[in-house]
Amino acid sequence: MEIRGVWLTTTDSQVLRSRQNIAEAMDFLATTGFNVVFPVVWNQAVTLYPSQTMRQTFGLEIDPLSVGRDPLLEVVTEARRVGLKVIPWFEYGFASSYNLNGGLLLQQKPEWAARDSQGNLLKKNGFEWLNALNPDVQAFLMNLVLEVVNNYDVDGIQGDDRFPALPCEGGYDADTIARYRQEFHRQPPLNPKDRHWLQWRADILTTFWARLYQQVKAVNPNLLVSIAPNIHDWAFREYLQDTPTWLNQGIVDIIHPQIYRRDFPSYRAIANKLVKEQFTAATLPKLAPGILLKLGTYCISPQYLVQTIEYNRQIGIKGEVCFFYEGLRENNHTLARVLQNHLYAKSAAFPTCSDLTGMA
């Protein structure tokens, strides 16, 4: 039993742009030995399925390049045909836009903007942010998730380094300041990395995620809630992602820390730390790290990929998720062939909810 996953993107990839591409990709992945796909369904302020939530809130039902289609339904149908699991990925999470000054979402709902200590629209690494601490923003994302689990035959849903997350520089909007003052009778610290201030905001995100977890399970207790955060505790300090608390509270079924390192010793050091310091015998089955296959001009070497997966198994990690699909097709499918002929040569069942949570 192993988690053998791959992310399907719309960035630098045409895989979701036609039914034919999707069908061909599912055949390819099943043959290679994968057992689960994570297709993007929310990025750049659009959905990859017809969304009533988006239509009612922003007047835009689906990604303009997908009008007349339902890419998520096509993925589900083609994946089922070849026995692959499907866990839709809400890639943008609480991000509003990338270098677009908030884009469509904040043009229509400026009151949803996250603010830094200067009162400016919150921006970090090119991404502009919705206020993840705002109940209306949280309800909007919750509705996107719930319409997917209610309307599609999926195996779960996935958050990531933006869901649930907020750059630590955020939280200085009027509502959040008022909420903090009401509780502590003082202004929030101007130092965004003040430990208490970090924890207070992280706890709001954890509470939201716990509610989302419960609502997804209410639709179907067998649905998996998966998340691909950044690595703790950098993710806590920079993006208010409190992974240890999520694991302690049991509000995540599978977790894919993004160990996106470009050399094996760096990967090994982080994997060791995760296994020794952050996971227990009870939570280790949930761990399937993210491995970087390709980004821009970078492509992992076959040797490094083999070392990584072999090392995962050696230290008790039963799975990984590869970022991203196109890396498998590079150089005449070199990486896919390495997996198919070696590491993934024997098929592996995807774990069930009870396998991951230790509950019958």
C-alpha beads as a LAMMPS data file, in Angstrom:
LAMMPS data file: protein, C-alpha beads

360 atoms
359 bonds

1 atom types
1 bond types

-500.0 500.0 xlo xhi
-500.0 500.0 ylo yhi
-500.0 500.0 zlo zhi

Masses

1 110.0

Atoms # bond

1 1 1 0.000 0.000 0.000
2 1 1 1.504 3.325 -1.110
3 1 1 0.521 6.847 -2.075
4 1 1 1.881 7.422 -5.595
5 1 1 0.598 10.799 -6.661
6 1 1 1.140 13.505 -9.221
7 1 1 -0.107 17.086 -9.521
8 1 1 -1.887 18.182 -12.719
9 1 1 -1.497 21.916 -13.355
10 1 1 -2.679 24.503 -15.843
11 1 1 0.654 26.336 -15.458
12 1 1 3.253 25.172 -18.011
13 1 1 0.974 22.305 -19.022
14 1 1 -1.769 21.574 -21.541
15 1 1 -2.920 18.361 -19.849
16 1 1 -6.240 19.789 -18.599
17 1 1 -6.959 21.733 -21.789
18 1 1 -8.750 18.941 -23.650
19 1 1 -10.586 15.702 -22.933
20 1 1 -8.181 13.918 -25.244
21 1 1 -5.122 15.174 -23.312
22 1 1 -6.733 14.091 -20.038
23 1 1 -7.576 10.587 -21.305
24 1 1 -4.070 10.132 -22.684
25 1 1 -2.522 11.359 -19.398
26 1 1 -4.584 8.963 -17.287
27 1 1 -3.519 6.010 -19.466
28 1 1 0.110 7.144 -19.180
29 1 1 -0.009 7.578 -15.388
30 1 1 -1.760 4.267 -14.745
31 1 1 0.795 2.476 -16.932
32 1 1 3.647 4.232 -15.105
33 1 1 2.393 2.940 -11.742
34 1 1 0.718 5.985 -10.176
35 1 1 -2.495 5.492 -8.207
36 1 1 -3.763 9.026 -7.477
37 1 1 -3.948 12.367 -9.307
38 1 1 -4.306 15.840 -7.809
39 1 1 -5.868 18.016 -10.540
40 1 1 -5.968 21.763 -9.958
41 1 1 -9.537 23.084 -9.652
42 1 1 -8.943 26.613 -8.279
43 1 1 -6.249 28.999 -9.466
44 1 1 -5.895 32.512 -10.876
45 1 1 -9.366 33.366 -9.513
46 1 1 -11.159 30.776 -11.653
47 1 1 -12.428 27.225 -11.229
48 1 1 -11.774 24.252 -13.508
49 1 1 -15.399 23.131 -13.128
50 1 1 -18.693 25.068 -13.521
51 1 1 -19.065 26.696 -10.097
52 1 1 -22.351 28.143 -8.872
53 1 1 -20.461 29.740 -5.973
54 1 1 -18.236 31.635 -8.426
55 1 1 -21.160 32.534 -10.701
56 1 1 -23.236 33.914 -7.824
57 1 1 -20.336 35.708 -6.108
58 1 1 -18.259 36.971 -9.039
59 1 1 -20.290 36.304 -12.196
60 1 1 -17.656 33.960 -13.647
61 1 1 -18.742 30.322 -13.665
62 1 1 -15.581 28.673 -15.004
63 1 1 -12.076 29.338 -16.292
64 1 1 -12.631 31.140 -19.652
65 1 1 -10.408 28.595 -21.433
66 1 1 -12.736 25.787 -20.268
67 1 1 -16.143 27.215 -21.227
68 1 1 -18.363 24.446 -22.621
69 1 1 -16.365 21.761 -20.811
70 1 1 -16.038 20.421 -17.273
71 1 1 -12.339 19.504 -16.880
72 1 1 -12.863 18.111 -13.371
73 1 1 -15.626 15.767 -14.557
74 1 1 -13.412 14.675 -17.461
75 1 1 -10.530 13.911 -15.067
76 1 1 -12.823 11.922 -12.750
77 1 1 -14.307 9.928 -15.647
78 1 1 -10.969 9.136 -17.304
79 1 1 -9.195 8.415 -14.002
80 1 1 -11.936 5.999 -12.927
81 1 1 -11.635 4.216 -16.267
82 1 1 -8.025 3.234 -15.438
83 1 1 -8.414 2.843 -11.656
84 1 1 -6.820 6.101 -10.461
85 1 1 -8.020 8.020 -7.393
86 1 1 -8.840 11.742 -7.802
87 1 1 -8.238 14.412 -5.132
88 1 1 -8.971 17.932 -6.491
89 1 1 -6.392 20.541 -5.508
90 1 1 -7.386 24.104 -4.500
91 1 1 -4.038 25.537 -5.566
92 1 1 -4.586 29.267 -5.080
93 1 1 -6.366 28.866 -1.747
94 1 1 -6.586 32.302 -0.134
95 1 1 -4.414 33.993 -2.763
96 1 1 -6.344 36.442 -4.909
97 1 1 -3.994 36.989 -7.826
98 1 1 -0.399 36.995 -8.992
99 1 1 1.018 40.446 -9.840
100 1 1 -2.463 41.725 -10.768
101 1 1 -3.090 44.026 -7.779
102 1 1 -5.779 41.690 -6.467
103 1 1 -7.318 40.838 -9.840
104 1 1 -10.974 40.028 -10.423
105 1 1 -11.756 38.948 -6.846
106 1 1 -10.603 42.139 -5.131
107 1 1 -11.934 44.409 -7.882
108 1 1 -15.382 43.122 -6.996
109 1 1 -14.867 42.626 -3.266
110 1 1 -12.241 45.131 -2.057
111 1 1 -13.395 44.519 1.536
112 1 1 -11.980 40.971 1.225
113 1 1 -8.390 42.217 0.885
114 1 1 -5.714 41.223 3.376
115 1 1 -3.683 44.188 4.675
116 1 1 -0.135 44.604 5.933
117 1 1 0.882 46.833 8.851
118 1 1 1.014 49.862 6.520
119 1 1 -2.571 49.238 5.388
120 1 1 -1.462 48.158 1.907
121 1 1 -2.877 45.203 -0.007
122 1 1 -0.924 42.196 1.299
123 1 1 1.569 40.943 -1.269
124 1 1 4.296 38.318 -0.856
125 1 1 6.434 36.725 -3.569
126 1 1 4.203 38.195 -6.265
127 1 1 0.926 36.891 -4.794
128 1 1 -1.785 39.252 -3.586
129 1 1 -3.974 37.871 -0.817
130 1 1 -7.544 37.619 0.323
131 1 1 -8.001 38.029 4.065
132 1 1 -7.981 34.392 5.201
133 1 1 -9.060 35.514 8.702
134 1 1 -12.315 37.031 7.385
135 1 1 -15.403 34.815 7.966
136 1 1 -16.913 35.777 4.571
137 1 1 -13.712 34.842 2.728
138 1 1 -13.555 31.579 4.658
139 1 1 -17.195 30.814 3.785
140 1 1 -16.473 31.449 0.090
141 1 1 -13.580 28.940 0.030
142 1 1 -15.614 26.482 2.103
143 1 1 -18.420 26.688 -0.479
144 1 1 -15.995 25.987 -3.345
145 1 1 -14.770 22.869 -1.549
146 1 1 -18.259 21.672 -0.626
147 1 1 -19.660 22.038 -4.119
148 1 1 -16.825 19.840 -5.410
149 1 1 -17.393 17.077 -2.838
150 1 1 -21.163 17.252 -3.249
151 1 1 -21.194 17.216 -7.060
152 1 1 -18.285 14.983 -8.108
153 1 1 -17.232 11.385 -7.491
154 1 1 -13.889 12.382 -5.937
155 1 1 -11.794 10.679 -3.256
156 1 1 -11.072 13.818 -1.250
157 1 1 -9.860 17.421 -1.506
158 1 1 -6.457 19.054 -1.153
159 1 1 -5.160 22.272 0.354
160 1 1 -1.560 23.448 0.055
161 1 1 0.898 26.203 0.983
162 1 1 -1.856 28.796 0.393
163 1 1 -4.790 26.892 1.893
164 1 1 -5.159 27.383 4.778
165 1 1 -2.478 30.057 4.924
166 1 1 -1.847 33.776 5.189
167 1 1 1.510 35.542 4.925
168 1 1 2.614 36.512 8.441
169 1 1 2.665 40.163 7.314
170 1 1 -1.162 40.085 7.132
171 1 1 -3.856 40.555 9.749
172 1 1 -3.713 44.352 9.920
173 1 1 -7.143 44.973 8.367
174 1 1 -9.654 46.872 10.529
175 1 1 -11.784 43.820 11.397
176 1 1 -8.878 41.655 12.536
177 1 1 -7.377 44.521 14.558
178 1 1 -10.765 45.077 16.243
179 1 1 -11.068 41.368 16.995
180 1 1 -7.589 41.285 18.546
181 1 1 -8.235 44.432 20.606
182 1 1 -11.495 43.028 21.925
183 1 1 -9.663 39.931 23.143
184 1 1 -6.463 41.503 24.513
185 1 1 -7.309 45.208 25.008
186 1 1 -4.284 46.307 22.993
187 1 1 -3.215 46.800 19.388
188 1 1 -1.656 43.866 17.515
189 1 1 2.172 44.003 17.577
190 1 1 3.760 45.822 14.640
191 1 1 6.303 43.016 14.480
192 1 1 4.473 40.452 12.301
193 1 1 6.640 37.644 13.727
194 1 1 5.770 38.287 17.361
195 1 1 5.230 34.705 18.595
196 1 1 1.910 35.311 20.312
197 1 1 0.543 37.256 17.307
198 1 1 1.707 34.470 14.956
199 1 1 -0.038 31.834 17.075
200 1 1 -3.260 33.805 17.480
201 1 1 -3.692 34.196 13.708
202 1 1 -2.559 30.616 12.994
203 1 1 -5.217 29.380 15.440
204 1 1 -7.936 31.174 13.438
205 1 1 -6.798 29.303 10.312
206 1 1 -6.665 26.005 12.212
207 1 1 -10.225 26.541 13.471
208 1 1 -11.366 27.188 9.894
209 1 1 -9.614 24.038 8.632
210 1 1 -11.122 21.928 11.444
211 1 1 -14.566 23.132 10.367
212 1 1 -13.810 22.388 6.723
213 1 1 -12.576 18.913 7.694
214 1 1 -15.794 18.213 9.590
215 1 1 -18.007 19.485 6.764
216 1 1 -16.209 17.370 4.145
217 1 1 -16.550 14.299 6.390
218 1 1 -20.252 15.086 6.882
219 1 1 -20.728 14.694 3.110
220 1 1 -18.873 11.369 3.139
221 1 1 -16.655 10.086 5.991
222 1 1 -14.476 8.224 3.465
223 1 1 -13.388 11.422 1.698
224 1 1 -9.735 12.220 2.378
225 1 1 -8.636 15.682 3.446
226 1 1 -5.142 16.115 2.048
227 1 1 -2.775 19.049 2.388
228 1 1 0.574 20.062 0.854
229 1 1 1.976 22.756 3.148
230 1 1 5.416 24.232 3.204
231 1 1 7.888 22.752 5.670
232 1 1 7.428 23.360 9.393
233 1 1 8.247 25.564 11.109
234 1 1 9.206 27.931 8.299
235 1 1 5.584 27.575 7.134
236 1 1 4.339 28.647 10.573
237 1 1 6.604 31.703 10.772
238 1 1 5.997 32.847 7.200
239 1 1 2.449 31.623 6.378
240 1 1 0.754 30.811 9.727
241 1 1 0.533 27.097 8.842
242 1 1 0.515 25.153 12.115
243 1 1 1.145 21.609 10.888
244 1 1 1.820 19.999 14.317
245 1 1 -1.549 21.240 15.591
246 1 1 -3.343 19.939 12.488
247 1 1 -1.795 16.511 13.067
248 1 1 -2.552 16.581 16.808
249 1 1 -6.161 17.539 16.161
250 1 1 -6.549 14.863 13.476
251 1 1 -7.838 17.361 10.894
252 1 1 -5.695 16.128 8.027
253 1 1 -5.688 12.605 6.542
254 1 1 -2.681 12.866 4.222
255 1 1 0.060 15.488 4.332
256 1 1 2.581 16.320 1.620
257 1 1 5.231 18.751 2.934
258 1 1 6.885 20.318 -0.099
259 1 1 10.461 19.036 0.210
260 1 1 11.367 20.845 -3.007
261 1 1 15.146 20.558 -2.689
262 1 1 17.389 20.180 -5.705
263 1 1 19.939 17.792 -4.198
264 1 1 19.589 14.539 -2.279
265 1 1 21.469 15.487 0.941
266 1 1 19.102 18.452 1.442
267 1 1 16.063 16.256 0.830
268 1 1 17.375 13.566 3.180
269 1 1 18.016 16.059 6.006
270 1 1 14.437 17.377 5.872
271 1 1 12.873 13.914 5.521
272 1 1 14.853 12.742 8.578
273 1 1 13.709 15.720 10.596
274 1 1 10.067 15.128 9.654
275 1 1 10.180 11.459 10.613
276 1 1 12.150 11.950 13.838
277 1 1 10.695 15.192 15.166
278 1 1 7.292 15.881 13.644
279 1 1 5.626 12.533 13.046
280 1 1 4.802 9.672 15.399
281 1 1 4.097 6.002 14.684
282 1 1 0.407 6.970 14.572
283 1 1 0.793 9.885 12.126
284 1 1 3.602 8.571 9.882
285 1 1 1.165 6.710 7.542
286 1 1 -0.258 10.152 6.623
287 1 1 3.111 11.419 5.334
288 1 1 3.766 11.417 1.570
289 1 1 6.178 14.278 0.803
290 1 1 6.051 16.465 -2.266
291 1 1 9.002 15.895 -4.628
292 1 1 10.012 18.501 -7.191
293 1 1 10.376 16.900 -10.636
294 1 1 10.341 20.050 -12.717
295 1 1 10.175 23.807 -12.314
296 1 1 11.059 26.210 -15.122
297 1 1 14.258 24.857 -16.680
298 1 1 15.053 22.569 -13.729
299 1 1 14.368 18.853 -14.061
300 1 1 15.312 16.252 -11.424
301 1 1 17.870 13.636 -12.477
302 1 1 16.699 10.002 -12.644
303 1 1 19.373 9.125 -10.052
304 1 1 18.115 11.715 -7.566
305 1 1 14.486 10.623 -8.048
306 1 1 15.408 6.987 -7.366
307 1 1 17.468 7.931 -4.284
308 1 1 14.586 9.980 -2.905
309 1 1 11.893 7.324 -3.256
310 1 1 14.175 4.539 -2.027
311 1 1 15.093 6.682 0.979
312 1 1 11.429 7.398 1.713
313 1 1 10.729 3.668 1.968
314 1 1 13.876 3.073 4.023
315 1 1 12.705 5.466 6.757
316 1 1 9.085 4.303 6.734
317 1 1 7.514 6.872 4.373
318 1 1 5.024 4.977 2.213
319 1 1 4.468 7.400 -0.625
320 1 1 5.160 10.688 -2.357
321 1 1 3.506 13.148 -4.702
322 1 1 5.410 14.492 -7.702
323 1 1 5.331 18.110 -8.836
324 1 1 4.367 17.969 -11.593
325 1 1 2.977 15.893 -14.472
326 1 1 5.063 17.447 -17.257
327 1 1 8.299 16.382 -15.537
328 1 1 7.370 12.777 -16.303
329 1 1 7.150 13.558 -20.030
330 1 1 10.478 15.397 -20.304
331 1 1 13.379 13.875 -22.231
332 1 1 11.273 11.231 -23.923
333 1 1 9.544 10.167 -20.668
334 1 1 12.837 9.339 -18.895
335 1 1 11.516 9.757 -15.348
336 1 1 8.296 7.876 -16.061
337 1 1 10.293 4.945 -17.435
338 1 1 12.504 4.876 -14.340
339 1 1 9.400 4.625 -12.152
340 1 1 7.590 2.129 -14.359
341 1 1 10.574 -0.218 -14.698
342 1 1 11.918 0.068 -11.186
343 1 1 10.295 1.814 -8.216
344 1 1 6.664 1.501 -9.335
345 1 1 7.046 -1.752 -11.276
346 1 1 4.761 -3.584 -8.844
347 1 1 1.345 -1.995 -8.508
348 1 1 0.367 -0.657 -5.086
349 1 1 -3.083 -0.121 -3.612
350 1 1 -3.950 3.401 -2.519
351 1 1 -4.629 3.493 1.259
352 1 1 -8.163 3.906 2.558
353 1 1 -9.266 6.407 5.170
354 1 1 -9.034 3.791 7.921
355 1 1 -5.478 2.852 6.839
356 1 1 -4.415 6.480 7.233
357 1 1 -6.225 7.366 10.420
358 1 1 -5.827 4.032 12.185
359 1 1 -9.586 3.903 12.686
360 1 1 -11.722 0.959 11.663

Bonds

1 1 1 2
2 1 2 3
3 1 3 4
4 1 4 5
5 1 5 6
6 1 6 7
7 1 7 8
8 1 8 9
9 1 9 10
10 1 10 11
11 1 11 12
12 1 12 13
13 1 13 14
14 1 14 15
15 1 15 16
16 1 16 17
17 1 17 18
18 1 18 19
19 1 19 20
20 1 20 21
21 1 21 22
22 1 22 23
23 1 23 24
24 1 24 25
25 1 25 26
26 1 26 27
27 1 27 28
28 1 28 29
29 1 29 30
30 1 30 31
31 1 31 32
32 1 32 33
33 1 33 34
34 1 34 35
35 1 35 36
36 1 36 37
37 1 37 38
38 1 38 39
39 1 39 40
40 1 40 41
41 1 41 42
42 1 42 43
43 1 43 44
44 1 44 45
45 1 45 46
46 1 46 47
47 1 47 48
48 1 48 49
49 1 49 50
50 1 50 51
51 1 51 52
52 1 52 53
53 1 53 54
54 1 54 55
55 1 55 56
56 1 56 57
57 1 57 58
58 1 58 59
59 1 59 60
60 1 60 61
61 1 61 62
62 1 62 63
63 1 63 64
64 1 64 65
65 1 65 66
66 1 66 67
67 1 67 68
68 1 68 69
69 1 69 70
70 1 70 71
71 1 71 72
72 1 72 73
73 1 73 74
74 1 74 75
75 1 75 76
76 1 76 77
77 1 77 78
78 1 78 79
79 1 79 80
80 1 80 81
81 1 81 82
82 1 82 83
83 1 83 84
84 1 84 85
85 1 85 86
86 1 86 87
87 1 87 88
88 1 88 89
89 1 89 90
90 1 90 91
91 1 91 92
92 1 92 93
93 1 93 94
94 1 94 95
95 1 95 96
96 1 96 97
97 1 97 98
98 1 98 99
99 1 99 100
100 1 100 101
101 1 101 102
102 1 102 103
103 1 103 104
104 1 104 105
105 1 105 106
106 1 106 107
107 1 107 108
108 1 108 109
109 1 109 110
110 1 110 111
111 1 111 112
112 1 112 113
113 1 113 114
114 1 114 115
115 1 115 116
116 1 116 117
117 1 117 118
118 1 118 119
119 1 119 120
120 1 120 121
121 1 121 122
122 1 122 123
123 1 123 124
124 1 124 125
125 1 125 126
126 1 126 127
127 1 127 128
128 1 128 129
129 1 129 130
130 1 130 131
131 1 131 132
132 1 132 133
133 1 133 134
134 1 134 135
135 1 135 136
136 1 136 137
137 1 137 138
138 1 138 139
139 1 139 140
140 1 140 141
141 1 141 142
142 1 142 143
143 1 143 144
144 1 144 145
145 1 145 146
146 1 146 147
147 1 147 148
148 1 148 149
149 1 149 150
150 1 150 151
151 1 151 152
152 1 152 153
153 1 153 154
154 1 154 155
155 1 155 156
156 1 156 157
157 1 157 158
158 1 158 159
159 1 159 160
160 1 160 161
161 1 161 162
162 1 162 163
163 1 163 164
164 1 164 165
165 1 165 166
166 1 166 167
167 1 167 168
168 1 168 169
169 1 169 170
170 1 170 171
171 1 171 172
172 1 172 173
173 1 173 174
174 1 174 175
175 1 175 176
176 1 176 177
177 1 177 178
178 1 178 179
179 1 179 180
180 1 180 181
181 1 181 182
182 1 182 183
183 1 183 184
184 1 184 185
185 1 185 186
186 1 186 187
187 1 187 188
188 1 188 189
189 1 189 190
190 1 190 191
191 1 191 192
192 1 192 193
193 1 193 194
194 1 194 195
195 1 195 196
196 1 196 197
197 1 197 198
198 1 198 199
199 1 199 200
200 1 200 201
201 1 201 202
202 1 202 203
203 1 203 204
204 1 204 205
205 1 205 206
206 1 206 207
207 1 207 208
208 1 208 209
209 1 209 210
210 1 210 211
211 1 211 212
212 1 212 213
213 1 213 214
214 1 214 215
215 1 215 216
216 1 216 217
217 1 217 218
218 1 218 219
219 1 219 220
220 1 220 221
221 1 221 222
222 1 222 223
223 1 223 224
224 1 224 225
225 1 225 226
226 1 226 227
227 1 227 228
228 1 228 229
229 1 229 230
230 1 230 231
231 1 231 232
232 1 232 233
233 1 233 234
234 1 234 235
235 1 235 236
236 1 236 237
237 1 237 238
238 1 238 239
239 1 239 240
240 1 240 241
241 1 241 242
242 1 242 243
243 1 243 244
244 1 244 245
245 1 245 246
246 1 246 247
247 1 247 248
248 1 248 249
249 1 249 250
250 1 250 251
251 1 251 252
252 1 252 253
253 1 253 254
254 1 254 255
255 1 255 256
256 1 256 257
257 1 257 258
258 1 258 259
259 1 259 260
260 1 260 261
261 1 261 262
262 1 262 263
263 1 263 264
264 1 264 265
265 1 265 266
266 1 266 267
267 1 267 268
268 1 268 269
269 1 269 270
270 1 270 271
271 1 271 272
272 1 272 273
273 1 273 274
274 1 274 275
275 1 275 276
276 1 276 277
277 1 277 278
278 1 278 279
279 1 279 280
280 1 280 281
281 1 281 282
282 1 282 283
283 1 283 284
284 1 284 285
285 1 285 286
286 1 286 287
287 1 287 288
288 1 288 289
289 1 289 290
290 1 290 291
291 1 291 292
292 1 292 293
293 1 293 294
294 1 294 295
295 1 295 296
296 1 296 297
297 1 297 298
298 1 298 299
299 1 299 300
300 1 300 301
301 1 301 302
302 1 302 303
303 1 303 304
304 1 304 305
305 1 305 306
306 1 306 307
307 1 307 308
308 1 308 309
309 1 309 310
310 1 310 311
311 1 311 312
312 1 312 313
313 1 313 314
314 1 314 315
315 1 315 316
316 1 316 317
317 1 317 318
318 1 318 319
319 1 319 320
320 1 320 321
321 1 321 322
322 1 322 323
323 1 323 324
324 1 324 325
325 1 325 326
326 1 326 327
327 1 327 328
328 1 328 329
329 1 329 330
330 1 330 331
331 1 331 332
332 1 332 333
333 1 333 334
334 1 334 335
335 1 335 336
336 1 336 337
337 1 337 338
338 1 338 339
339 1 339 340
340 1 340 341
341 1 341 342
342 1 342 343
343 1 343 344
344 1 344 345
345 1 345 346
346 1 346 347
347 1 347 348
348 1 348 349
349 1 349 350
350 1 350 351
351 1 351 352
352 1 352 353
353 1 353 354
354 1 354 355
355 1 355 356
356 1 356 357
357 1 357 358
358 1 358 359
359 1 359 360
